[in-house]
Amino acid sequence: MLDRLRLGPKTERGRRFPELPHPYRSDFQRDRDRIIHSRAFRRLEGKTQVFEPGLCDHFRNRLTHTIEVSQVARTGAATLGLNEEYTETLALAHDLGHPPFGHVGEHELDRQMRRFGSSFEHNRHALRIVDLLEERYPRFDGLNLCFEVREGIVKHSREINVADGPELQEFLPGERPPLEAQLIDLADEVAYNTADLDDGFSAGLLSLDEISEAVPTVAGLVEQIDMQYPGASPRVRFCEVQRQLVNILTGGLIAGTVQAAKYIGAQSLADVRACDHRIADLTPEARRLNRELKTFLIERVYSHTQLAEQREEAVKAMAELFEYLLQCPERIPFGYRERLAGETRERIVCDYIAGMTDGFLTRLHRELLG
């Protein structure tokens, strides 16, 4: 459908450390496998998406969310005729840099680092993980991923310009990332807006009637489902609604991207990069639905008192642990400190905490601070 805009099967700019081609795996397949086998990827299982795991065994965590994003993104890439292997690789890597406790953890680490004139942002930290912190190979630090994968990690959800730090200037500031990378940000929204509804329903924070009242599309789906399956249980009714929402939004992403590409007349990857805005887009109807779901989730789930209390406790523990490790860096594992000997103390502390799972941070805080 948009085959002419796809990224080719091989990396165009190579790896920082040259490697011989693999006999039966493409560059992007190799990068996908390196990400899957990394420690940072496995640790996503212990990092909160929205709900802490203690409430229910069925809630998403950062790893299961990543898998769901990958499925939406791969569907979009395959239907559009884009590079599915590259898309899958970026989807699996898109949350590697998230610290414990979700976005509140990211904001707290950023607040701590700004005390020292620096910052923390999870996409930049993901690049730091794949370029430096993962330790698996004798010839180089990090995973030595392809340029396009590293570019997609830092640019899938934001643009890079000349005002950004010198460490990002290699990633073609002022140019848009490949269309496959642009898909990831919207696939992420499709995945979490529908999944967070499911988790909120499982937690008893919302009902199908309440969603229907706020989101007209859901009201129409409920009416159809009740006519087709009058004896279905509340849980099954909800699952059917959620399934159809994923279909509507994914279809809207595919159709919206095709419409946008035709409108600007893009004929090649060079046209995608040179465009003054992103081409990946939702149709107006899907965009409205996505916005309504997001607004409802902010009001009924993300702002819920129970979650707010959990976030407050998590932020306090992270801040206290950060300060303690600044004053007592010897409590950071020796191998970790030795490998990052050229870094500032606050960056070493930030890296250490960002890599923790929720449970490990809580246990270490209890052990060191009581």
C-alpha positions as CSV (number, residue, x, y, z in Angstrom):
1,M,0.0,0.0,0.0
2,L,2.8,2.4,1.0
3,D,5.7,0.1,-0.1
4,R,7.5,3.0,-1.7
5,L,7.9,4.7,1.6
6,R,9.3,1.7,3.5
7,L,12.7,1.4,5.1
8,G,14.8,-1.2,3.2
9,P,15.7,-4.6,4.6
10,K,19.2,-3.5,5.5
11,T,20.6,-0.7,7.6
12,E,21.7,2.3,5.5
13,R,24.1,3.8,8.0
14,G,25.3,0.6,9.7
15,R,26.4,0.0,13.3
16,R,28.9,2.0,15.4
17,F,31.1,-1.0,15.5
18,P,31.1,-2.9,12.1
19,E,30.0,-6.5,12.2
20,L,29.9,-9.2,9.6
21,P,26.4,-10.0,8.1
22,H,24.6,-12.9,9.8
23,P,24.1,-15.9,7.5
24,Y,20.3,-16.1,7.9
25,R,19.0,-13.1,10.0
26,S,18.6,-9.5,8.8
27,D,20.1,-6.6,10.6
28,F,16.7,-5.7,12.1
29,Q,16.0,-9.3,13.2
30,R,19.4,-9.3,15.0
31,D,18.6,-6.1,16.7
32,R,15.1,-7.4,17.8
33,D,16.7,-10.5,19.3
34,R,19.4,-8.4,21.1
35,I,16.6,-6.3,22.7
36,I,14.6,-9.4,23.7
37,H,17.6,-11.0,25.3
38,S,18.7,-7.8,27.2
39,R,18.3,-7.4,30.9
40,A,16.5,-4.1,30.5
41,F,13.8,-5.9,28.5
42,R,13.3,-8.6,31.1
43,R,13.0,-6.0,33.9
44,L,10.0,-4.4,32.2
45,E,8.0,-7.3,33.7
46,G,8.6,-5.8,37.2
47,K,7.7,-2.2,36.2
48,T,4.3,-0.6,36.7
49,Q,2.2,0.3,33.7
50,V,-0.7,2.0,35.6
51,F,-1.7,-0.4,38.4
52,E,0.7,-1.9,40.9
53,P,0.6,-5.7,40.7
54,G,-0.5,-6.3,44.3
55,L,-4.1,-5.4,43.5
56,C,-4.7,-8.0,40.9
57,D,-2.7,-10.6,38.9
58,H,-4.4,-9.6,35.6
59,F,-3.1,-6.0,35.3
60,R,-0.7,-5.0,32.6
61,N,2.9,-4.3,33.4
62,R,5.4,-2.5,31.2
63,L,6.4,-5.7,29.5
64,T,2.9,-6.9,28.6
65,H,2.1,-3.4,27.4
66,T,5.2,-3.5,25.2
67,I,4.0,-6.8,23.6
68,E,0.5,-5.2,22.9
69,V,2.1,-2.2,21.3
70,S,4.2,-4.5,19.1
71,Q,1.1,-6.3,17.9
72,V,-0.7,-3.1,16.9
73,A,2.4,-1.7,15.2
74,R,3.1,-4.9,13.3
75,T,-0.5,-5.0,12.0
76,G,-0.2,-1.5,10.8
77,A,3.2,-2.0,9.2
78,A,2.2,-5.3,7.5
79,T,-1.0,-3.8,6.1
80,L,0.7,-0.6,4.9
81,G,3.5,-2.6,3.2
82,L,6.2,-1.2,5.5
83,N,9.2,-2.9,7.1
84,E,7.6,-5.2,9.7
85,E,10.8,-6.4,11.2
86,Y,12.1,-2.8,11.8
87,T,8.7,-1.8,13.2
88,E,8.6,-4.8,15.6
89,T,12.1,-4.0,16.8
90,L,11.2,-0.4,17.7
91,A,8.0,-1.4,19.4
92,L,9.9,-3.8,21.6
93,A,12.5,-1.2,22.5
94,H,10.2,1.8,22.9
95,D,9.8,1.6,26.7
96,L,13.3,0.2,27.6
97,G,14.2,3.4,29.4
98,H,11.3,3.6,31.7
99,P,12.2,3.7,35.4
100,P,10.1,2.1,38.1
101,F,6.6,3.4,38.9
102,G,5.8,4.6,35.4
103,H,5.7,8.3,34.4
104,V,5.7,9.5,38.0
105,G,9.1,7.8,38.4
106,E,10.3,9.4,35.3
107,H,9.2,12.9,36.5
108,E,10.9,12.3,39.9
109,L,14.2,11.3,38.3
110,D,14.1,14.3,36.0
111,R,13.4,16.5,39.0
112,Q,16.4,15.0,40.9
113,M,18.7,15.4,37.9
114,R,17.7,19.0,37.3
115,R,19.2,19.9,40.7
116,F,22.5,19.2,39.0
117,G,21.8,21.0,35.7
118,S,21.0,17.8,33.9
119,S,17.7,15.9,33.1
120,F,16.2,12.4,32.7
121,E,13.9,11.4,29.8
122,H,13.0,7.7,29.2
123,N,13.8,7.7,25.5
124,R,17.2,9.2,26.0
125,H,17.8,6.7,28.8
126,A,16.8,3.9,26.5
127,L,19.5,5.0,24.1
128,R,21.9,5.0,27.0
129,I,20.9,1.5,27.8
130,V,21.5,0.1,24.3
131,D,24.7,2.1,23.7
132,L,26.3,1.7,27.1
133,L,24.6,0.1,30.1
134,E,23.9,-3.3,28.6
135,E,27.0,-5.5,29.0
136,R,26.9,-8.6,26.8
137,Y,29.7,-8.4,24.2
138,P,33.5,-8.4,24.5
139,R,34.1,-6.0,21.7
140,F,31.9,-3.1,22.7
141,D,29.6,-1.7,25.4
142,G,25.9,-1.8,24.8
143,L,24.1,-3.8,22.1
144,N,25.6,-2.1,19.0
145,L,22.3,-1.6,17.3
146,C,21.7,-0.3,13.8
147,F,21.6,3.5,13.3
148,E,17.9,3.4,12.3
149,V,16.9,1.5,15.4
150,R,18.8,3.9,17.6
151,E,17.3,6.8,15.8
152,G,13.8,5.3,16.2
153,I,14.3,4.9,19.9
154,V,15.0,8.6,20.5
155,K,12.7,10.0,17.7
156,H,9.6,7.7,17.7
157,S,7.6,10.1,19.9
158,R,9.4,13.5,19.5
159,E,11.6,15.4,17.0
160,I,15.3,16.1,17.4
161,N,16.6,19.6,16.6
162,V,20.0,21.4,16.8
163,A,19.1,22.7,20.3
164,D,19.1,19.2,21.7
165,G,22.2,17.8,23.4
166,P,25.4,17.0,21.4
167,E,24.8,13.3,22.0
168,L,21.7,13.4,19.8
169,Q,23.1,15.4,16.9
170,E,24.0,12.3,14.9
171,F,20.3,11.5,14.6
172,L,19.5,13.8,11.7
173,P,18.1,16.8,13.5
174,G,15.2,18.6,11.7
175,E,14.3,15.4,9.8
176,R,11.4,13.2,10.4
177,P,12.1,9.5,11.4
178,P,11.1,6.7,9.0
179,L,7.3,6.0,8.8
180,E,7.7,2.8,10.7
181,A,9.1,4.8,13.7
182,Q,6.2,7.3,13.4
183,L,3.7,4.4,13.7
184,I,5.1,3.4,17.1
185,D,3.8,6.5,19.0
186,L,0.2,6.1,17.8
187,A,0.3,2.3,18.2
188,D,1.4,3.0,21.8
189,E,-1.7,5.2,22.3
190,V,-4.0,2.6,20.8
191,A,-2.6,0.0,23.1
192,Y,-2.6,1.9,26.4
193,N,-6.0,3.7,25.9
194,T,-7.8,0.4,25.3
195,A,-5.7,-1.7,27.8
196,D,-6.1,0.9,30.6
197,L,-9.9,0.7,30.2
198,D,-9.6,-3.0,30.7
199,D,-7.5,-2.7,33.8
200,G,-9.7,0.0,35.2
201,F,-12.8,-2.2,34.6
202,S,-11.0,-5.1,36.4
203,A,-10.1,-2.9,39.3
204,G,-13.8,-1.8,39.7
205,L,-13.0,1.8,39.0
206,L,-15.5,2.1,36.1
207,S,-18.4,0.4,34.4
208,L,-19.5,-0.1,30.8
209,D,-22.4,2.3,31.4
210,E,-20.1,5.0,32.6
211,I,-17.8,4.6,29.6
212,S,-20.8,4.6,27.3
213,E,-22.0,7.9,28.7
214,A,-18.7,9.6,28.1
215,V,-17.7,8.0,24.8
216,P,-20.5,7.8,22.1
217,T,-18.7,5.2,20.1
218,V,-18.8,2.8,23.0
219,A,-22.5,3.4,23.5
220,G,-23.1,2.3,19.9
221,L,-20.9,-0.8,20.3
222,V,-22.7,-1.8,23.5
223,E,-26.1,-1.5,21.8
224,Q,-24.9,-3.8,19.0
225,I,-23.4,-6.3,21.3
226,D,-26.5,-6.5,23.5
227,M,-28.6,-7.2,20.4
228,Q,-26.3,-9.9,19.2
229,Y,-25.4,-11.5,22.5
230,P,-28.2,-10.8,25.0
231,G,-27.1,-13.3,27.5
232,A,-23.4,-12.3,27.7
233,S,-21.9,-11.6,31.1
234,P,-20.7,-8.1,32.0
235,R,-17.1,-9.2,31.6
236,V,-17.6,-10.7,28.2
237,R,-19.6,-7.6,27.0
238,F,-16.7,-5.4,28.1
239,C,-14.1,-7.6,26.3
240,E,-16.1,-7.5,23.1
241,V,-16.3,-3.7,23.3
242,Q,-12.5,-3.5,24.0
243,R,-11.7,-5.8,21.1
244,Q,-13.8,-3.6,18.7
245,L,-12.2,-0.4,20.0
246,V,-8.7,-1.9,19.2
247,N,-10.0,-2.7,15.7
248,I,-11.5,0.7,15.1
249,L,-8.4,2.6,16.3
250,T,-5.9,0.3,14.4
251,G,-8.0,0.7,11.3
252,G,-8.1,4.4,11.8
253,L,-4.3,4.5,12.1
254,I,-3.9,2.6,8.9
255,A,-6.4,4.6,6.9
256,G,-5.3,7.9,8.4
257,T,-1.7,7.3,7.4
258,V,-2.6,6.3,3.9
259,Q,-4.7,9.5,3.5
260,A,-1.9,11.7,4.9
261,A,0.8,10.1,2.6
262,K,-1.5,10.7,-0.5
263,Y,-2.2,14.2,0.6
264,I,1.4,15.3,0.6
265,G,2.3,13.1,-2.4
266,A,5.1,11.2,-0.6
267,Q,6.9,8.9,-3.0
268,S,10.0,7.8,-1.1
269,L,11.6,7.5,2.4
270,A,13.5,10.8,1.5
271,D,10.1,12.5,1.2
272,V,9.0,11.1,4.6
273,R,12.2,12.5,6.2
274,A,11.8,15.9,4.5
275,C,8.2,16.4,5.3
276,D,7.6,19.3,7.8
277,H,5.2,17.2,9.9
278,R,4.6,13.5,10.7
279,I,2.7,11.4,8.1
280,A,1.5,8.7,10.5
281,D,-1.9,9.8,11.6
282,L,-5.4,8.7,12.7
283,T,-8.5,9.5,10.7
284,P,-10.6,12.3,12.2
285,E,-13.1,9.8,13.6
286,A,-10.4,7.7,15.2
287,R,-8.7,10.8,16.5
288,R,-11.9,11.9,18.2
289,L,-12.5,8.5,19.7
290,N,-8.9,8.3,20.9
291,R,-9.2,11.8,22.5
292,E,-12.5,10.8,24.3
293,L,-11.0,7.7,25.7
294,K,-7.9,9.5,26.9
295,T,-10.0,12.2,28.6
296,F,-12.2,9.6,30.3
297,L,-9.2,7.7,31.6
298,I,-7.6,10.8,33.0
299,E,-10.8,11.7,34.9
300,R,-11.8,8.2,36.1
301,V,-8.7,6.1,36.3
302,Y,-5.4,8.1,36.4
303,S,-6.8,10.6,38.9
304,H,-8.3,8.0,41.2
305,T,-7.5,8.5,44.9
306,Q,-6.0,5.1,45.4
307,L,-3.6,5.5,42.5
308,A,-2.7,9.0,43.6
309,E,-1.7,7.7,47.1
310,Q,0.4,4.9,45.6
311,R,2.2,7.4,43.3
312,E,2.9,9.7,46.3
313,E,4.4,6.9,48.3
314,A,6.5,5.8,45.3
315,V,7.9,9.3,44.6
316,K,8.8,9.7,48.2
317,A,10.7,6.4,48.3
318,M,12.5,7.2,45.1
319,A,13.6,10.7,46.3
320,E,14.8,9.3,49.6
321,L,16.7,6.5,48.0
322,F,18.3,8.9,45.4
323,E,19.5,11.2,48.2
324,Y,20.8,8.3,50.3
325,L,22.8,6.8,47.4
326,L,24.3,10.2,46.6
327,Q,25.6,10.4,50.2
328,C,26.6,6.7,50.3
329,P,27.7,5.7,46.8
330,E,29.5,2.7,48.2
331,R,26.0,1.0,48.5
332,I,25.8,0.9,44.7
333,P,27.3,-2.4,43.5
334,F,31.0,-2.1,42.9
335,G,31.0,-3.5,39.3
336,Y,28.4,-0.9,38.4
337,R,30.4,2.0,39.9
338,E,33.7,0.7,38.3
339,R,32.2,0.5,34.8
340,L,30.8,4.0,35.0
341,A,33.9,5.5,36.6
342,G,34.0,8.5,34.3
343,E,30.4,9.6,35.1
344,T,29.2,12.0,37.7
345,R,27.9,10.6,40.9
346,E,24.3,11.8,40.3
347,R,24.3,10.1,36.8
348,I,25.5,6.8,38.3
349,V,22.7,7.0,40.9
350,C,20.1,7.9,38.3
351,D,21.2,5.0,36.1
352,Y,21.1,2.6,39.0
353,I,17.6,3.6,40.1
354,A,16.2,3.9,36.6
355,G,17.1,0.2,36.0
356,M,15.3,-1.0,39.1
357,T,12.0,-2.8,39.1
358,D,9.3,-1.4,41.4
359,G,9.7,-4.3,43.8
360,F,13.5,-4.0,44.0
361,L,13.4,-0.3,44.7
362,T,10.8,-0.9,47.5
363,R,12.9,-3.6,49.1
364,L,16.2,-1.7,48.8
365,H,14.5,1.4,50.3
366,R,13.2,-0.7,53.2
367,E,16.7,-2.3,53.7
368,L,18.7,0.9,53.6
369,L,16.2,3.4,55.1
370,G,13.9,1.3,57.3
